[in-house]
Structures are given as C-alpha cells and as structure tokens.
Amino acid sequence: MGDLARAVTACCGGGRVRVNVPLREYTSWRIGGPAQLMVEPASVEGLVKFLAWAGEVGVPVTVMGRGTNLLVADRGVSGLLIRLEKSMGQIGIQGRSILAGAGTPLSGLARTAAGRALTGLAFCAGIPGSVGGALVTNAGAHNHSLAELVREVTVVDRAGRLRVLRGPELKFGYRTSIFKEEFLVAAQVGFELEEGDPGRIRREMAEYTALRRQTQPLDYPSAGSVFKNPPGYYAGRLIEEAGAKGLSRGGARVSLRHANFIVNTGGATAADVWGLIQTVREMVWRRTGVELALEVQLAGDWGE
Ligand SMILES: Cc1cc2nc3c(=O)[nH]c(=O)nc-3n(C[C@H](O)[C@H](O)[C@H](O)COP(=O)(O)OP(=O)(O)OC[C@H]3O[C@@H](n4cnc5c(N)ncnc54)[C@H](O)[C@@H]3O)c2cc1C
C-alpha cells in the first residue's frame, strides 16, 4: 500500500481504501485509467473524515458514484477518488418521506418506493446511476426530473463540514445543480413523494424500461446521452442530420440506434471518445450553427 493509502487509513479508519484501481472497471463506458487512491466510505461520518483529511493534507479530491455519466481520462485520476456506492446506500422511509444515502442505485430506489405505494420516481427506471450522481445533473427522463421530488440534501464541503441545502439553494436546472458550481459532496437525499397505486407505478416503470430497450443501444457500454438537448432541439436529431451517425474513432462509435450515444465497441480509449466528441460538435456546428454542450462529465488528468 502506498504512503497516501497508509496515511488515509490511519487517519480515517472504516471504509475501503485501495491504490491504483483501474477505473474502466467502475465506469459504464468501460473506459478510464487508474485511480491513484480510491476510498469507499461506509457512512456519512467516514465521508466527512476522508474529506477533512484530504483538505488538511492538500490532496486533490474527485467524487464518483456509479460512473454512468463520466468520461475518465486515460491517464486516470490522481489524488483521492471518493466513490459512493452501496455501502452509502441505506434507505429510510417514513410515511411519504424517503431518506436515501447518496450511493443508493436510482433504479433500486424507484423500485423500493413503488413497493411502498409511493409515486413520483417511476421515470428513474432504467437510469443506471446513483442518487448522488443523479442529483448533480438533476437526472431526468419522460418530462420529469429529480428536482421535483427532492426536499433536502445533506452535503459535505471540502473541509469536511456538513450542511443541509433546500429548495432554491440547490440551484436545480436542466441537467444542472449547485454541485456543478461548488465542490460539495452529496451524502444523503430527502425525497417527498405522493401516495399511488403500486400496480400502476410498476406498469409505468416497465413501460419506461421497454422504451429504453427499443431506443437505446443497451448492448454496448456507454454513458447515456453525450450532449444536452439545446433549447428547441434534440441533440440526437442534429447529430443525425449533420451526418455523424455511425462515425467511429478507434473503438468508439456514434451509435446507429441513438445518435446522441457514443458506444464502446471494444477497447475504446477516452482519447477516442474525446476525439469523436470534437468531430461531432464541429459537424453539427457547421451544419446548423448550434453549439452542443456536454451532458457527460469529464474526470481525471486530461493534460492540455
Ligand atoms: C444507458 C444509460 C442511460 C442513461 N439514461 C439517462 C437518463 O435517462 N437521464 C439522465 O439524466 N441520465 C441518464 N444517464 C446518465 C447517468 O446514469 C445519470 O446522469 C446518473 O444520474 C449519474 O449517476 P452516477 O452515480 O453514475 O454518477 P457518476 O457518473 O459517477 O458521476 C457523475 C457526476 O456526478 C458527480 N457525483 C457523483 N456522485 C456525487 C455525490 N454524491 N456528490 C457530489 N457529486 C457527485 C461526479 O463527480 C460527476 O461529476 C444514462 C446513462 C446510461 C449509461
């Protein structure tokens, strides 16, 4: 174990600590170099300790959930990577209120809510991320987004201080939130749902899942939609009209099924995907004058 790993283990205890972890094993794109030091806190207290330690020592910190919206650089991530997964995924339910750990899988949360006859989260069926990651982008589908249901979020800042954010403090918008402006780690999310009919909620979830199977290239690794939909347009349609559908670079290809997905057809690197992103943007800009903004997020050491 490296010096940093020894230091973080000695200081923080609890949670899993590993060095040199290949991130392609932890991203839905199956792409990404190694994490120098990866920790998986087992509790909010553990998360606070890891952040406070990194703040004191001056180690750069990156956060990830289930890695389903991330393009991790081929060189990997230096410093401390905090991964929030099932060990931070407890769910508590009281009446119509749910408190979920940031590492809770979003689809699992939707299923649990349906089981308790609570409606509102059905649109999350088939979104493969964690509750924390979904919060950052205000994940959405089928004309709904997480912002509609979030009551409050417990966050930890760079110095390891806890605070609770509510309503406008969360700065939710289309695929955005305060987490894109400020370094904050979501630890727990409080949702307020409505009572509903479990059978109907389950049917709705099954319909959404079937629709995804029909329209998305789920047989290849991807990170979902690469670009945001510009106001008044669908990014996928613009990409198709620009003639970029099916374009490939190395192991990366603009999906033939859904042009806003870039799929890993085998052995794609982050550089392949990034190159393809630049080409697609350029083609769409030249054809339509519309500038596509990234929906996926970059992580790691990209150099210049
Ligand atoms: C097949 C497929 C379909 C998809 N469909 C949709 C869809 O319909 N709608 C949609 O919105 N998205 C969709 N996505 C994208 C993705 O699943 C969501 O954005 C998801 O919410 C990301 O969660 P994650 O845990 O994987 O986040 P990650 O990819 O791990 O991280 C994403 C970002 O969030 C940050 N982050 C993660 N956890 C935290 C935390 N606890 N605190 C602070 N920052 C954090 C990371 O630093 C990073 O910047 C799809 C992806 C795939 C692969």
The ligand as an SDF file (V2000), in Angstrom:
LIG
                    3D

 53 58  0  0  0  0  0  0  0  0999 V2000
  -27.6540    3.5860  -20.6610 C   0  0  0  0  0  0  0  0  0  0  0  0
  -27.7150    4.8910  -19.9040 C   0  0  0  0  0  0  0  0  0  0  0  0
  -28.9050    5.6040  -19.8600 C   0  0  0  0  0  0  0  0  0  0  0  0
  -28.9770    6.8230  -19.1750 C   0  0  0  0  0  0  0  0  0  0  0  0
  -30.1740    7.4910  -19.1480 N   0  0  0  0  0  0  0  0  0  0  0  0
  -30.2490    8.6760  -18.5030 C   0  0  0  0  0  0  0  0  0  0  0  0
  -31.4840    9.3920  -18.4660 C   0  0  0  0  0  0  0  0  0  0  0  0
  -32.4970    8.9740  -18.9850 O   0  0  0  0  0  0  0  0  0  0  0  0
  -31.4980   10.5820  -17.8150 N   0  0  0  0  0  0  0  0  0  0  0  0
  -30.3860   11.0990  -17.1950 C   0  0  0  0  0  0  0  0  0  0  0  0
  -30.4750   12.1890  -16.6150 O   0  0  0  0  0  0  0  0  0  0  0  0
  -29.2100   10.4350  -17.2230 N   0  0  0  0  0  0  0  0  0  0  0  0
  -29.1170    9.2390  -17.8380 C   0  0  0  0  0  0  0  0  0  0  0  0
  -27.9240    8.5690  -17.8570 N   0  0  0  0  0  0  0  0  0  0  0  0
  -26.7330    9.1600  -17.2440 C   0  0  0  0  0  0  0  0  0  0  0  0
  -26.4660    8.7650  -15.7730 C   0  0  0  0  0  0  0  0  0  0  0  0
  -26.9980    7.4910  -15.4740 O   0  0  0  0  0  0  0  0  0  0  0  0
  -27.0350    9.7780  -14.8050 C   0  0  0  0  0  0  0  0  0  0  0  0
  -26.5150   11.0580  -15.0420 O   0  0  0  0  0  0  0  0  0  0  0  0
  -26.7130    9.3490  -13.3790 C   0  0  0  0  0  0  0  0  0  0  0  0
  -27.5290   10.0380  -12.5270 O   0  0  0  0  0  0  0  0  0  0  0  0
  -25.2640    9.5550  -12.9660 C   0  0  0  0  0  0  0  0  0  0  0  0
  -25.0610    8.9660  -11.6840 O   0  0  0  0  0  0  0  0  0  0  0  0
  -23.6910    8.2470  -11.3200 P   0  0  0  0  0  0  0  0  0  0  0  0
  -23.7980    7.7730   -9.9310 O   0  0  0  0  0  0  0  0  0  0  0  0
  -23.3490    7.2300  -12.3200 O   0  0  0  0  0  0  0  0  0  0  0  0
  -22.6990    9.4830  -11.3980 O   0  0  0  0  0  0  0  0  0  0  0  0
  -21.1790    9.4480  -11.8750 P   0  0  0  0  0  0  0  0  0  0  0  0
  -21.1280    9.1860  -13.3390 O   0  0  0  0  0  0  0  0  0  0  0  0
  -20.3670    8.5760  -11.0130 O   0  0  0  0  0  0  0  0  0  0  0  0
  -20.7830   10.9590  -11.6270 O   0  0  0  0  0  0  0  0  0  0  0  0
  -21.3920   11.9850  -12.3890 C   0  0  0  0  0  0  0  0  0  0  0  0
  -21.0060   13.3420  -11.7960 C   0  0  0  0  0  0  0  0  0  0  0  0
  -21.5720   13.4690  -10.5120 O   0  0  0  0  0  0  0  0  0  0  0  0
  -20.5680   13.6920   -9.5250 C   0  0  0  0  0  0  0  0  0  0  0  0
  -21.0130   12.9600   -8.3370 N   0  0  0  0  0  0  0  0  0  0  0  0
  -21.3810   11.6580   -8.2520 C   0  0  0  0  0  0  0  0  0  0  0  0
  -21.8230   11.3850   -7.0130 N   0  0  0  0  0  0  0  0  0  0  0  0
  -21.7410   12.5370   -6.3120 C   0  0  0  0  0  0  0  0  0  0  0  0
  -22.0580   12.9080   -4.9790 C   0  0  0  0  0  0  0  0  0  0  0  0
  -22.5430   12.0330   -4.0970 N   0  0  0  0  0  0  0  0  0  0  0  0
  -21.8490   14.1940   -4.5860 N   0  0  0  0  0  0  0  0  0  0  0  0
  -21.3500   15.1150   -5.4530 C   0  0  0  0  0  0  0  0  0  0  0  0
  -21.0160   14.8200   -6.7270 N   0  0  0  0  0  0  0  0  0  0  0  0
  -21.2180   13.5460   -7.1450 C   0  0  0  0  0  0  0  0  0  0  0  0
  -19.2740   13.1990  -10.1430 C   0  0  0  0  0  0  0  0  0  0  0  0
  -18.1710   13.9060   -9.6280 O   0  0  0  0  0  0  0  0  0  0  0  0
  -19.5150   13.5240  -11.6180 C   0  0  0  0  0  0  0  0  0  0  0  0
  -19.1950   14.8690  -11.8800 O   0  0  0  0  0  0  0  0  0  0  0  0
  -27.8250    7.3390  -18.5360 C   0  0  0  0  0  0  0  0  0  0  0  0
  -26.6270    6.6090  -18.5700 C   0  0  0  0  0  0  0  0  0  0  0  0
  -26.5790    5.3910  -19.2430 C   0  0  0  0  0  0  0  0  0  0  0  0
  -25.2750    4.6270  -19.2560 C   0  0  0  0  0  0  0  0  0  0  0  0
  1  2  1  0
  2  3  1  0
  2 52  2  0
  3  4  2  0
  4  5  1  0
  4 50  1  0
  5  6  2  0
  6  7  1  0
  6 13  1  0
  7  8  2  0
  7  9  1  0
  9 10  1  0
 10 11  2  0
 10 12  1  0
 12 13  2  0
 13 14  1  0
 14 15  1  0
 14 50  1  0
 15 16  1  0
 16 17  1  0
 16 18  1  0
 18 19  1  0
 18 20  1  0
 20 21  1  0
 20 22  1  0
 22 23  1  0
 23 24  1  0
 24 25  2  0
 24 26  1  0
 24 27  1  0
 27 28  1  0
 28 29  2  0
 28 30  1  0
 28 31  1  0
 31 32  1  0
 32 33  1  0
 33 34  1  0
 33 48  1  0
 34 35  1  0
 35 36  1  0
 35 46  1  0
 36 37  1  0
 36 45  1  0
 37 38  2  0
 38 39  1  0
 39 40  1  0
 39 45  2  0
 40 41  1  0
 40 42  2  0
 42 43  1  0
 43 44  2  0
 44 45  1  0
 46 47  1  0
 46 48  1  0
 48 49  1  0
 50 51  2  0
 51 52  1  0
 52 53  1  0
M  END
$$$$
